[in-house]
């Protein structure tokens, strides 16, 4: 009888070095920058057009116009009606989308690489010759007004809105809803949208990112892609109003308050608690790790107490949110109404105690999770394109991702503690959306600041 020897167990080695893909960068004569990422095996090309038009450029009485423009940019062009253009997109296998942020407008296109030329043509048509028909803008306006009503009824959306109004100075655009208020949205007309597009959307400062398997374009795919983009976008004229970039919002001097937004009969309280934090230019490699350790996962410090030990919540999360100059450190989630005050007290204690530092085991777990999952997070063309385009709006190069993860891998306990100390932990703005009659006194006895109750009509 022949005995087959048991094969030796392979050794598990640490993962090798990883870096974010480096693009080939070229520029058209009209100022449009093109970043080309050749990602083998990704046969659906992801195209992102990052346009530096920001909410701060909206007229005060027309706030929300950027969001409406984003929703209707592909609803017909000067050459085709909305129905005709939708049919052209379907025939070409093109998916178009859009989004806005304080950093700018993002237009996204996904199309099979073999139809990339047609996809670029259609994107160029709706960017350079949009129609913004009256009926489509009217429909989008009605939809936005309905969304505002829904946001008012949703406790998390209401908490985010009230936090912004409490934390930022009234003159900061960040203190008001990015999608506008009912009053400003009702004032937006189709001619106003067309004029805003004409003045603010153009190639100056705009970056196009294309990621996908471009080998079918020839021996020099980046050069071939540049020619395709030149053919589709070369005639795009610069916008009359130069881009200004995102504006740094200012914190109110009296932001250190507790606001209770009344939601009568609510059996849960929605919490949104925050303070000033860093932006991406301040040693950002530490902050994904800090988010993970403090409240970014079910096993983090916050949930270990408030969910696993106390059973007060299904889950609370913390995050560092970068903005144009500085950012936020926020904790959010819902808790049982009857333990709102205790939950807020415990949460603040956990966040403030973290200033004392983290154990070696915590640091290792956080660093490994953030750095070793990066290759999977950026394994697809759309993830690469999304990240590169988002960085472009923040005026950061693609290599920033690699540098950030290099910094993450080299973190020590001391560096992590120093990074956490750069957040303004302790100077809290606290918003609680819940039954004010039940929870206002609970948070008042914490002695954490003045408590203001806002009724639904306010």
GUZA-129758 format. One record per residue: x, y, z of N, C-alpha, C, O, CB in turn; residue in three letters. Coordinates in steps of 0.1 Angstrom, whole numbers, plus 5000, padded with zeros to 4 digits. Glycine has a CB too. Layout:
<recs>
XYZXYZXYZXYZXYZAla...
</recs>
This chain:
<recs>
500949885000500050005000500950125000501850145008499050005012Unk500650214991501450334989500750444997499550474995501550374975Unk501550515006500950625014501450755008502650775006501450615029Unk500450835004500750964998501051065010500251085019499451014990Unk502251115009502651215020501751335020501251385009504051255018Unk501451385032500651505033501451625029502551645034500151525048Unk500951705020501751815015501951915026501151935035501051885003Unk503051975025503452075036502452195035502152245024504952125034Unk502152245046501252365047502052485042503152515047500652385061Unk501452565032502252675028502252785038501352805046501652735015Unk503352855038503552965048502653085043502653115031504953005050Unk502053155053501253275049502253395051502653425062500053285059Unk502453455040503353565040502653695040501453705035504353565028Unk503153805045502553935044502353975029503153935021503354045051Unk501254045026501054085012502154175008502854245015499754155011Unk502454174995503454254989503054404988501854434991503854204975Unk503954484984503554624983502554644972502454574962504854714979Unk501654744974500654784965500654934963500855014972499254734970Unk500354974951500255114948499055144939498655054931501555174942Unk498455264940497355304931497955314917499055364915496755434936Unk497155274907497655294893498055434889497455534894496555244883Unk499055444881499555574877498955604863499155514854501055584877Unk498255714860497755744847498755804838499755854842496555834849Unk498355794825499055884815498156004814496956004811499155804801Unk498856124816498056244817498456334805499656354802498456324830Unk497456384798497556474786496556584788495756584796497456394772Unk496756684779495856794780495456844766496256854756496456914787Unk494156874764493656924752493957074751494257144761492156894750Unk493857124738494157264736493257364744493657474748494157304722Unk492057314746491057404753491157394768490357464775489657354749Unk492157314773492357314788491857194795492257174806491757434794Unk491057104788490556984794491756884797492556854787489556914785Unk491856834809492956744812492356604811491256574816493456774827Unk493156514806492756374804493656284812494956284810492756334789Unk493156204821493956094828493455964823492255924824493756114844Unk494455884818494155754812494655644821495855644823494655744798Unk493855554825494255434833493955314825492755274823493455434847Unk494955244821494855114814494755004824495654974831496055084804Unk493554944826493254844836492954714829491754694825492154884846Unk493854624826493654504819492554424825492354404837494954424818Unk491754364816490654274820489354354823488354284826491054204832Unk489354484823488154564826487554614813487954714807488454684836Unk486654534807486154564794484954654793484454684782485754434787Unk484554714804483654824805484454944809484954944820482354794814Unk484455044801485255164804484455254813483255274811485655244791Unk485155304823484555404832485055544830486255564831484755364847Unk484255634826484555764822484055864833482855854836484155804808Unk484855944838484356044848484856184844485956204840484856014862Unk483856274844484156414840483956494853482856524857483256464828Unk485056544858485056624871485156764867486156824863486256584880Unk484056834869483856974866483857064878483057044887482557004857Unk484757154879484957234892483957344893484257464895486357294893Unk482657314892481557414895480957374908480557254910480457414883Unk480857464918480557434932479357504936478957614931481757464941Unk478657454947477457524952477757664956476757744955476957444964Unk478957694960479257834965479057934953479058054956480657844970Unk479057884941478957974929477458004926477158084917479557914917Unk476557944933475157964930474758104936475258144946474257854937Unk473758164929473158284935472358244948471758144948472258354925Unk472358334958471758304970470258264968469758174975471858414980Unk469558334959468158314957467858194948466758154946467558434951Unk468958134943468758014934469557894939469957804931469258054920Unk469757884952470557774957469757644954468557634956470757784972Unk470557544949469957414945469957404930469657304924468557404949Unk470357514923470357504908471457414903471257344892470657654902Unk472557394910473557294905473057154906473257074897474857314914Unk472257124917471656994918470656964907470656854902471056974932Unk469857064904468857054893469557034880469056954871467857174893Unk470557114877471357104865471956954864471856904853472457204864Unk472456904875472956774875471956664871472256574864473656744888Unk470756684876469656594874469156594860468556494855468556614883Unk469356704852468656724839469656734828469256764817467756834840Unk470956714831471956744820471756654808472156684797473356734825Unk471256534810471056434799469656424794469256324787471656304803Unk468756514798467356514794467156584782466456684781466456564806Unk467856544771467656604758468756704755469456754764466356684757Unk469056724742470056814738469556904727468356894723471356734733Unk470356994722469957074710469656994698468957034689471057184707Unk470256874697470156784686469056674687468456634677471456714682Unk468756644700467756524702466956554714467356624724468556394704Unk465656514713464756524724465156434735466056344733463256494720Unk464556444747464856364758464656214755465456124758464056394770Unk463556184748463256044744464255994734464655884735461856034738Unk464556074724465556034714466956014720467555914716465656144703Unk467356104729468656084735468655964744469755894744469056204743Unk467655934751467555814759467655684750468355594754466255804767Unk467055694739467155574729468555564724469055444722466155594718Unk469255674721470655664716471555604727472455524724471155804713Unk471355644739472155584750471855434751472855354753471755654764Unk470655394750470355254752470955174740471455064742468755224752Unk470855224728471455154717472955134718473455034714471055224704Unk473555224724475055224725475455144737476655124739475655364725Unk474555104746474955044758475555134768476455094775475854924755Unk475155264768475755364776474955384789473755404788475955494768Unk475555394800474955434813475555574817476755584818475055334824Unk474655674819475055804823474555834837473455794840474555914813Unk475355904844474955944858475556074861476456124854475155844868Unk475256134873475856254878475656264893474756204899475156374870Unk476456354899476356384913477056514915477856564907477056264922Unk476756574927477356704930477856694945477456614953476356814929Unk478856774948479356784961479956924963479857004953480556674964Unk480456954975480957094977482257114968482657224966481357114991Unk482857004963484057014954483657034939484557074932484956894957Unk482456994935482157014921481156914916480456844924483456994913Unk481056914903480056834896480756714890481856724883479356914884Unk480156594891480756474886479756414876478656374880481156374897Unk480256394864479456324854480056194851481356184849479256414841Unk479356084851479955954849479255884838478055884836479855874862Unk480055814830479655734819480355594820481555584822480055804805Unk479555494818480055354817479655294804478455294800479555264829Unk480555244796480255194783481255084779482455084783480355304772Unk480854974772481854884767482954944759482755044752481154774758Unk484154904762485354964755485154974740485555064734486554894759Unk484554864734484454864720483454974715483455004703483954734715Unk482655034724481755144720482155274727481355364728480355114723Unk483455284731483855404738483755524730483355634735485255384743Unk484055514717483955634708482555694708482355814709484455604694Unk481555604707480155644707479755704720479055804721479255534703Unk480255644731479955694744480455834746479755914752480455604755Unk481655854742482255994743481556094735481356204739483755984739Unk481056054723480256144715478956184722478656304722479956074701Unk478256094728477056124735477256204747476456294750476255994738Unk478356174755478656254766478956394762478456494768479756194774Unk479756414751480056544746478856624742478756744744481056534735Unk477856554736476656624731475856684742475456794742475856524723Unk475656604753474856654764475656754773475056834780474356544773Unk476956754772477756854780477856984772477857084778479156794783Unk478056974759478357094751477057154746477057274744479257064740Unk476057074744474857124737473557074745472657024739474757084722Unk473557104758472357054766471157144762471257254759472657054781Unk469957084764468757154761468057214774467557324774467757074754Unk468157134784467357164797465957214793465557324796468157274805Unk465157124788463757164784462957204796463157164807463057044777Unk462057294793461257354804460557244812460457244824460257454798Unk459957144804459157044811460056954820459556904830458356964801Unk461256924815462156834823462656914835462756844846463356794814Unk462957034834463457114846462257124856462457114868463957254842Unk461057154851459857154860459657024867459357024879458557194851Unk459856914860459656784867460756764877460456724888459756674856Unk462056804874463056784884462856874896463156844907464456814877Unk462356994893462057084905461057034914461157034926461657224899Unk459956974908458856914916459456794924459156774936457756864908Unk460356714918460956604925461856654936461856594947461756524915Unk462556754934463456804945462556854956462956834968464356924939Unk461456924954460656974964460056854972459956864985459457064959Unk459656754965459156634972460356564981460056514992458656524962Unk461556564975462656514983462856594996463256535006463956514974Unk462756724995462956805007461956775018462256765029462856955003Unk460656745014459656705023460056575030459856555042458256695016Unk460556485021461056355027462156365036462256305047461356255015Unk463156455033464256485041463856545055464456505065465256575034Unk462856625055462356685067461756575076461756585088461256795064Unk461156475070460456365078461456265082461256185092459356305069Unk462656255075463656155079464556205090465156305088464456115066Unk464656125101465356185113466856205110467456295114465256095124Unk467456115102468956135099469156255090470056335093469456005092Unk468356265080468456385071468256515079468956615077467556375059Unk467256515088466956635096468156655105468556775107465656615104Unk468756555111469856575120471056635113471756725118470356445126Unk471356585100472456645093472256785089473156875090472656565080Unk471056825085470656965082470857055094471357165093469256965076Unk470257015105470357095117471757105122472157215128469457035128Unk472557005121473957015125474657125117475357205122474656875123Unk474457125104475157215095474757365099475557455099474857195080Unk473457375101472957515105473457555118473657675120471457515105Unk473757465127474257495140475757515141476257595148473857395150Unk476457435133477957435133478557545125479557605130478457295128Unk478057575113478657675104477957805105476857815108478657625090Unk478757915102478258045102477158065092477257995081479358155100Unk476158145094475058165084475558205070474958175060474058265089Unk476758275070477258315057477858205049478158225037478158425059Unk478158095055478857985048477857905040476757875045479557895059Unk478157875028477257795020476957655026475957595025477857775006Unk477957605034477857475040476757475051476357365055479157435046Unk476357595056475357595066473957565061472957545068475357725074Unk473757575048472457555041472457425033473557385028472057675033Unk471257375030471257245023471857255009471557355002469757205021Unk472657165005473357164992472357164981472657224970474357054991Unk471257104983470157094972469157204972468257204965469456964973Unk469457304981468557424982467457404991467157294996468057454968Unk466757514994465557515003464357524994464457544982465657635013Unk463157505000461957514992461757644985461357654973460657485000Unk462157754992462057884986462957904974462557954964462357994996Unk464157864975465157884964464857784953464957824941466557864969Unk464457664956464157564945462957614937462957594924463957424951Unk461957664943460757714936461157824926460457844916459657754945Unk462257894929462658014920463457964908463658054899463458104928Unk463857844907464657804896463857774884462857704885465457674900Unk464257834873463657814860464557744850465757744852463057944855Unk463957694839464857634829465757734823466957704821463957574818Unk465357854820466357954815467557984824468657994820465658084811Unk467157984837468258004847469257884847470457904849467658024861Unk468757764846469557644845470457654833471657624834468757514845Unk469857684822470657694809471757804811472957784806469757734797Unk471457914817472458024819473557974828474758014826471758154824Unk473157904839474157864849475157764842476357774844473557794861Unk474657674834475457584827476457654817477657624817474657484819Unk475857754810476657824800477857894807478957904801475857924792Unk477557954818478558034825479657954833480757994834477958134834Unk479257834838480057764847480557624843481557574849479357744860Unk480057574832480457434828481257444815480757484805479257344826Unk482557414816483457414805484757344808484857284818483757564801Unk485657344798486857254800487957314809488757244814487457234786Unk487857444812488857504821488857444835487757454842488657654822Unk489957384839489957314852489257184853489357114863489357404862Unk488657134842487957014842488956894839489856904831486857014832Unk488656784846489556664844488656554839487556524846490256624857Unk488956484829488356364824489256244828490456244825488056364809Unk488656144835489356024838488655904831487455894830489255994854Unk489555824824489055704817489855584822491055584821489255724801Unk489155484827489755364831489055244825487855244823489655354847Unk489855154821489355034814490454964806491655014805488255064805Unk490154844801491154774793491154834779490254804771490754614792Unk492154914776492154994764493054934753493455004744492655134767Unk493454804755494354744746493754734732494554734722494754604750Unk492454734730491854724717492054854709491754864697490354694718Unk492454964716492655094709493955094701494155184693492655204719Unk494854994703496054994695497254984704497254964716496155114687Unk498454994698499754984705499955094715500655074725500854974695Unk499455214712499555324721498155364725497655464720500355444714Unk497555294735496155324739495955464744494855524741495655224749Unk496855514752496655654757496655754746495855854747497855684767Unk497555744736497555834725496255824717495655924713498755804716Unk495755694715494555674707493355734715492455794709494355524705Unk493355714728492255774736492255924735491255984734492255724750Unk493455984736493556124735492956174722492156274722494956174736Unk493156104711492656144698491056134698490356224693493156064687Unk490556024705489156014706488456124714487456184710488755884712Unk489156164725488556274733488756404726487856484727489356274747Unk489856424719490056544711488856554701488356664699491356544704Unk488556444694487456454684486156484690485356554684487456324677Unk485856434702484556464708484556594716483456664716484256344718Unk485556634722485556744731486456864727486556964734485956704745Unk487156854716488056954712487457084709488057194711488756914700Unk486157084705485457214702484757274714484157374713484357184691Unk484857204726484257254738484957384742486157394744484357154750Unk484157494743484757624746484857654761483957604768483857734739Unk485857714765486057744779484857824785484257904778487357824782Unk484457804797483357864804483658014806484858044809482957794817Unk482658104805482958244808483458274822484258364824481758324805Unk482858204832483258234846484258134850484058014850481958224855Unk485458184855486558094859486158014871485458064880487858174861Unk486557884872486357814884486957874897488057934896486857664883Unk486257864908486757924920487157814930487957844939485658004927Unk486757694929487057584938486157594951485557694953488557594942Unk486157484958485357484970485857584981487057604982485457334976Unk484957644988485257744998485257675012484357595015484357864997Unk486257715020486357665034485257725042485157845044487757695040Unk484357635048483257695057483857735070484857675075482157585058Unk483157825077483657875090482757825101481557825100483758025090Unk483357785112482657735124482057855131482757955133483557655133Unk480857845136480257945144480957955158481357855163478757915146Unk480958075164481558085177480758015188481257975198481758235180Unk479458015185478557955195478057815191477057765195477358035197Unk478957745183478557605178478557505189477957395187479557565167Unk479257525200479257435211477957425219477957465230480457465221Unk476957365212475657365218474957225216475457145209474757465212Unk473957205224473057085222471757135216471057215222472857005235Unk471357075205470057105198469256985198469656875193470357165184Unk468056995204467056885203465956925193465257025195466456855218Unk465856845183464856865173463656775176463756655176465356835158Unk462556835179461356765184460756675173460456725162460356865189Unk460656545176459956455168458956375177459356265181460956355160Unk457856435179456956375190456656225187456356185176455656455190Unk456656155198456256015198457355915193457155795192455155995189Unk458555975189459655885184460155795195460455835206460755975179Unk460255665192460855565202462355555201462955495209460155435200Unk462955625191464355635189464755775188463955865185464855555177Unk466055805192466655935190467755925180468655835181467155995204Unk467756015170468856015161469956115166469656225168468356055146Unk471156065167472256145172473156195160473456115151473056075182Unk473656315160474656365151475556455159475156565162473956435138Unk476756415162477656485171478956505163479556415157477856405184Unk479456625164480756645156481556765161481056845169480356675142Unk482756775156483656875159484556905147484456825137484556845172Unk485457005147486357025136487356915135487756855145487057155138Unk487656875123488656775120489656825109489556935105487956645116Unk490456725104491456765094490856755080489756705078492656675095Unk491656805070491356775056492356675051493256625058491356905048Unk492356645038493156545032494656585032495556495029492656505019Unk494956705034496356755033497056755047498156805048496356895028Unk496356695057496956685070497256545075496456505084496056765080Unk498156475069498456345074497356245074497056185084499056345087Unk496656245062495356175062495456025064494455955067494656195048Unk496655965062496855825063496455765077496055645078498255785061Unk496355855087495955805101494455795102493955725111496555895111Unk493755875095492355895098491355785094490455755102491856015092Unk491555705083490755585081490955485092490055415096491155525068Unk492255475098492455385109491755435121491155355129494055375111Unk491855565124491155615136489655595135488955555145491455765138Unk489055615123487655595122487255445124486355415131487155635107Unk488155355119487855215121487955175136487155095141488855135113Unk488955225143489155185157488055245166487655185176490455225162Unk487755375164486855435173485355395171484655365180486955595172Unk484955405158483555375156483255335142482155355137482755485160Unk484155275135483955245120483655105118483555065106485155285113Unk483455025128483154885126482354825138482454895149484454805123Unk481754715136480954665148481854625160481354635171480254535144Unk483154605158483954565169484754685175485554675183484954465165Unk484354805170485054925174484654965188483654915194484855045164Unk485355065194485055105208483655145211483055115221486055215212Unk483055225201481755275204480755165205479955155214481355375193Unk480755075195479754965195480054865206479054805211479754895181Unk481254855210481554755220480854795233480454705241483054755223Unk480654925235479954965247478454985245477654925251480555095252Unk478055065235476655105233475854995227474654995229476655235225Unk476454915219475654805213475854675220474854615225476054785198Unk477054625221477254495227477054495242476454395247478654445224Unk477554595249477454585264476054645268475354575276478554675270Unk475654755263474454825268473154785260472154785266474654965268Unk473354755248472154725239471254845237470054835235471354615246Unk471954965236471155085234470955115219470155205216471855195241Unk471655055210471655095196471954965187472454865192472755195193Unk471454975175471854875165473254905159473854815153470854875153Unk473755025161475055065157475255215155474355275150475354995143Unk476355265160476755405158478055405151478955315153476855475172Unk478255505142479455505134480155645136479555745138479155485120Unk481455645135482255765135482955775121483255675115483255775147Unk483255895117483955925105484656055105484156155110483055905093Unk485856065098486456185096486056235082486256155072488056175097Unk485456345080484956395068485756515063485756625069483456435069Unk486556495052487356605047486556715040485556685033488456555038Unk486956835042486356945034487457025028488556985027485457035044Unk487057145022488057225014489257265022490357255017487357345009Unk489057305035490157345043489757305057488957375064490457505042Unk490257195062489757145074488657045071488257035060489357245084Unk488056985082486956895079486156875092486156965101487456765074Unk485556765093484756725105485156595110485556505103483256735101Unk484956575123484956445129483556425135483056505144486056425141Unk482756325130481356315134481056165139481756075135480456345122Unk480156165148479556035152478056045150477456145153479956005167Unk477455935145476055945142475455805143476055705142475855995128Unk474155805145473355685146472155705155471955815161474255565151Unk471355595157470155605165470255525178470955415178468955565157Unk469655575188469655495201468155495206467355575201470555565212Unk467955415216466555405222466255545229467155605236466555295233Unk465055585228464755715233464855725248465255825253463255755229Unk464555615255464555625270465955625275466155655287463855505275Unk466955605267468355605272469155715264470455695263469055475272Unk468555805258469255905250470355975258471455985253468256005244Unk469956035269470956105277472156025281473356065279470356165289Unk471955905286473055815290473855785277475055775278472455685296Unk473255755266473955725254474855835249476055815246472955685243Unk474355955250475156075246476356085255477456105251474356205246Unk476156065268477256075278478255975276479456005276476656065292Unk477855845274478755735271479555765258480755745258478055605271Unk478855805248479555825235480555935236481755915231478455865224Unk480256045242481256155244482456105252483556145249480656275250Unk482156025263483255975271484255885263485455895264482755895283Unk483655805254484455715246485355795236486555775235483555615238Unk484755895230485455975220486556055227487656075221484456075213Unk486256105238487256185245488356105252489556145252486656275256Unk488055985256489055895262490055845252491155815255488355775269Unk489555845239490455795228491755895227492655855221489755795215Unk491656015233492856095232493956045240495156085239492456235238Unk493655945249494755885257495555785249496655735253494155815269Unk495055745237495855655228495255525226494155495231497255645234Unk495955435219495355305214496455205218497655225218495055305199Unk495955075220496854975223497654925211497154945199496154855229Unk498754855212499454805201498654715192498654715180500754735205Unk497754635199496854535191495854615183495554575172496154445201Unk495354725189494354805181495054865169494554865158493754915190Unk496254925171496954985160497254885149496954915137498255055165Unk497654765153497954665142496754625135496754615123498654545149Unk495654605142494354565136493854675126493454645115493354535146Unk493954795131493454905122494254925110493754945099493355035130Unk495554925112496554945100496354825090496254855078497954945105Unk496254705095496154595086494854595078494754575066496254455094Unk493754625085492454635078492454735067492054715056491354665088Unk492854855071492754965061493754945049493354965038493155105068Unk494954905052495954895042495854765033496054765021497354895047Unk495454655040495454525032494154505024494054415016495654415042Unk493154585027491854575019491954675007491054664999490654605028Unk492854755007492954854996492954794982492254834973494154944998Unk493754684979493754634966492454584961492054594950494754514965Unk491654524970490254484967489354604964488554594955489654394977Unk489554704972488654824970488854894957487954954951488854924981Unk490054884951490454944939490654844927491454874918491655034940Unk489954734928490154634918489454654905489654584895489754494924Unk488454744905487654764893487954894886488454994893486154744896Unk487654904874487855034867487055144872487455264873487555014852Unk485755114876484955224881485455274895485355394897483555184883Unk486055194903486555234916487755324913487955424920486955114925Unk488655284904489855364901489355504895489955604899490755294890Unk488455504886487955624880487255714890487555834890486955594869Unk486455654899485855744909486855804918486755924921484855654918Unk487855734923488855784932489655894925489856004931489755674937Unk490155874913490955964906490156094903490756204905491455914893Unk488956084899488156204896487756284909487856404908486856164889Unk487456214919487256284932488456354937488356474941486756184942Unk489656294936490856364939491056484930491556584935492056264938Unk490756474918490956584908490156704913490656824912490556544894Unk488956684917488156794922488756864935488556974937486656754925Unk489456784942490156834954491556884951492256914960490156734965Unk491856884938493256934934494356844940495456894943493457074938Unk494056714940495056614945495356524934494456484926494556544958Unk496656474932497056384921496756244925496556214937498556404918Unk496656154915496356014918497455944928497055854935496255934906Unk498655994927499655934935499455954950500055894959501055984932Unk498556054953498156074967497655954974497955934986497056184968Unk496955864967496455744973497555654977497555604989495555664963Unk498555634969499755554972500455614984500855534994500655534961Unk500655744984501355804995500555795008501155775019501655954992Unk499255805007498455795019498555655025498655635037496955825016Unk498455545017498655415022500055385027500155305037498155305012Unk501055445021502355425027502455485041503055425050503455495017Unk501855595042501755655056500955575065501355555077501155795055Unk499955515061499155425069499955305074499955275086497855375062Unk500655245065501455125069502555155079502955065086502055065057Unk502955275080504055315089503655375102504455425110505055415082Unk502355375104501755435116502255365129502455245130500255435116Unk502555445139502855395153501855445162500955525159504255445157Unk501855395175500855445185501055595187500055665188501155365198Unk502255645187502455785189501855865178501255975180503955815191Unk502155825165501655905154500155905154499456005150502155845141Unk499555785157498055785157497455875168496455945166497555635160Unk498055875180497555965190497756115186496856195189498355935203Unk498856145180499056285175498056325165497556435165500456295170Unk497756225156496656255146495356285152494556375148496656145136Unk494956195162493656215169493656345176492556415177493456095178Unk494756395181494756515189494556635180494256745184496156535196Unk494756625166494556735157493056765155492756875150495256705144Unk492256665158490756695158490456775170491056755181489956565156Unk489356855169488956935180488056865190486956915194488257065175Unk488456745194487656655203487456735216488356785222488356525205Unk486156735220485756805232484956925230484156965238486956835240Unk485056995218484257105215483157065205483257075193485157215208Unk482157005211481156935204479957015200479557105208480656815212Unk479456995188478057035185477256905185477556815178478057105170Unk476156905192475356785195473956815190473256905194475356745210Unk473456735181472056735176471456605179471956495176472056765160Unk470256615185469456505188468056525182467356615185469256475204Unk467656435173466256435168465456325175465756205173466356415152Unk464456375182463656275190462556345197462256465194464556205200Unk461856275205460756335213461356425224461856385234459856215220Unk461156555221461756655230461256645244462056665254461556795225Unk459956615246459456605260460156495267460156495280457956585259Unk460656395260461256275267462756295269463356245278460956155260Unk463356355259464856355258465556485262466756475266465356315245Unk464856595262465556725264466156725278467256765280464556835262Unk465356685288465956685302467056585304467956605312464856665312Unk466956475296468056375297469356425293470356405300467656255288Unk469356505282470656565278471056685285472256725286470656595263Unk470056755291470356875298471156845311472056925315469056945302Unk470856735318471556705330472956655328473756645337470756595337Unk473356635315474756595312475656715315476856695318474856555298Unk475156835315476056955317477056975306478157025309476756935330Unk476656945294477556955283477357085275477857095264477456835274Unk476457175279476257295272474757325272473957255277476757285258Unk474457445267473057495266472257405257472757355247473057635261Unk471057385260470157295252469057385246468357455253469557185261Unk468957375233467957445225466957345219467457245213468557535214Unk465657365221464657275215464057345203463557455204463557245226Unk464157275192463557325179462357235176462457115174464557315168Unk461257305175459957235172459957215157460657275149458757305177Unk459057125152458957095138458757215129459357215118457856995135Unk458057315133457757425125458957525123458957605115456657505131Unk460057505132461157595132462157555121463157625119461857595145Unk
</recs>
